[in-house]
Amino acid sequence: MDQALSPGLSDLDRRYVDLLKKSLTRQLSSTTYSILLPRRRTIAGIAYQVLNALVRAHGYEVVRRGSARDRREGRDWPLDAETMVGGLRLDNLEECVRCVVRDDVPGDLIECGVWRGGSAIFMRALLAVCGDRERTVWVADSFRGLPKPDPARYPVDVGDLLHQRDQLAVSLEEVKDNFARYGYLDERVRFLEGWFEDVLPAAPIEKLSVLRVDGDMYKSTMEALESLYPKLSRGGFAIIDDYGAMPSCKLAVDDFRLRRGVSEPIEPIDWTGVFWRRTA
Ligand SMILES: C[S@@+](CC[C@H](N)C(=O)[O-])C[C@H]1O[C@@H](n2cnc3c(N)ncnc32)[C@H](O)[C@@H]1O
């Protein structure tokens, strides 16, 4: 992929896009804070839960200080940023979106697994910056966190506890509100609310040019790819957020690619994200 897309942007647009990335990730702030994620059944975990319950009652929250590296590389769950995806994965998203617009690759954009909506807001903003007037950004999520593992169909997910993390459950109202605060809650953004297995197979999407999958689990990754990869145009991009971070996600991608004969090479984005450009 062409890595030097910036020449196509005016100086002002370049500054706007960079500012957006820094705002959505909170790289703009001199100090950032991350959600604490101690294991539940450890002493530290129990102490944290008790302490947090106590201070929450008074309007406070126990957090840890984040770092510029965390936010650049998307390694933490930020306290208030609209995306946990770091700056490097937003750089990749920018390159993919600008590439499909420049090369006239047909199809909408989707993120499956949006949390607070930051990456999807960034997609919509990029369409505006690129002067695209046609494409829709699809925003797919349960808006209530991750599903429980389904041991019969996806034994790999057994033991996955992410469904217990209420920090991953962000309501549709909150995500819409985030879009509105950035000025992008409009008819070019469409929300698909529900579990991927229920909403994606029948989603009224004709074609996609960017398919961004960020659902963490084997089940979620596989269901997103199964439903939507057949709609990805040649020249379009598949982006997988959790390939390096979550072994079950990597397995889903590898199984899917093997089963479907996808042979385009997987390219790394950072320590966890990967992507490939569909050619066949
Ligand atoms: C890690 S977060 C996504 C982070 C987000 N892309 C960002 O920019 O910060 C994972 C999201 O996937 C959603 N999710 C995971 N599996 C899902 C499924 N099977 N169906 C619907 N939503 C799912 C969760 O609700 C959560 O919002």
The ligand as an SDF file (V2000), in Angstrom:
LIG
                    3D

 27 29  0  0  0  0  0  0  0  0999 V2000
  -12.3340   -3.9730   22.2820 C   0  0  0  0  0  0  0  0  0  0  0  0
  -13.8800   -3.2450   22.1030 S   0  0  0  0  0  0  0  0  0  0  0  0
  -13.7290   -2.3460   20.5670 C   0  0  0  0  0  0  0  0  0  0  0  0
  -12.8170   -1.1460   20.6160 C   0  0  0  0  0  0  0  0  0  0  0  0
  -13.1240   -0.1120   19.5600 C   0  0  0  0  0  0  0  0  0  0  0  0
  -12.9530   -0.6070   18.2130 N   0  0  0  0  0  0  0  0  0  0  0  0
  -12.3640    1.1650   19.7260 C   0  0  0  0  0  0  0  0  0  0  0  0
  -12.1470    1.8750   18.7260 O   0  0  0  0  0  0  0  0  0  0  0  0
  -11.9930    1.5160   20.8460 O   0  0  0  0  0  0  0  0  0  0  0  0
  -14.8750   -4.6340   21.6410 C   0  0  0  0  0  0  0  0  0  0  0  0
  -16.3200   -4.2960   21.3030 C   0  0  0  0  0  0  0  0  0  0  0  0
  -16.8610   -5.3830   20.5860 O   0  0  0  0  0  0  0  0  0  0  0  0
  -18.2070   -5.5960   20.9710 C   0  0  0  0  0  0  0  0  0  0  0  0
  -18.4900   -7.0190   20.6680 N   0  0  0  0  0  0  0  0  0  0  0  0
  -17.6340   -8.0650   20.8080 C   0  0  0  0  0  0  0  0  0  0  0  0
  -18.1900   -9.1950   20.3790 N   0  0  0  0  0  0  0  0  0  0  0  0
  -19.4280   -8.8710   19.9260 C   0  0  0  0  0  0  0  0  0  0  0  0
  -20.4800   -9.6440   19.3440 C   0  0  0  0  0  0  0  0  0  0  0  0
  -20.3710  -10.9710   19.1270 N   0  0  0  0  0  0  0  0  0  0  0  0
  -21.5980   -9.0000   18.9800 N   0  0  0  0  0  0  0  0  0  0  0  0
  -21.7380   -7.6680   19.1810 C   0  0  0  0  0  0  0  0  0  0  0  0
  -20.7660   -6.8930   19.7390 N   0  0  0  0  0  0  0  0  0  0  0  0
  -19.6200   -7.4860   20.1100 C   0  0  0  0  0  0  0  0  0  0  0  0
  -18.2490   -5.2020   22.4320 C   0  0  0  0  0  0  0  0  0  0  0  0
  -19.5370   -4.7990   22.8140 O   0  0  0  0  0  0  0  0  0  0  0  0
  -17.2320   -4.0440   22.4760 C   0  0  0  0  0  0  0  0  0  0  0  0
  -17.8880   -2.8070   22.3010 O   0  0  0  0  0  0  0  0  0  0  0  0
  1  2  1  0
  2  3  1  0
  2 10  1  0
  3  4  1  0
  4  5  1  0
  5  6  1  0
  5  7  1  0
  7  8  2  0
  7  9  1  0
 10 11  1  0
 11 12  1  0
 11 26  1  0
 12 13  1  0
 13 14  1  0
 13 24  1  0
 14 15  1  0
 14 23  1  0
 15 16  2  0
 16 17  1  0
 17 18  1  0
 17 23  2  0
 18 19  1  0
 18 20  2  0
 20 21  1  0
 21 22  2  0
 22 23  1  0
 24 25  1  0
 24 26  1  0
 26 27  1  0
M  CHG  2   2   1   9  -1
M  END
$$$$
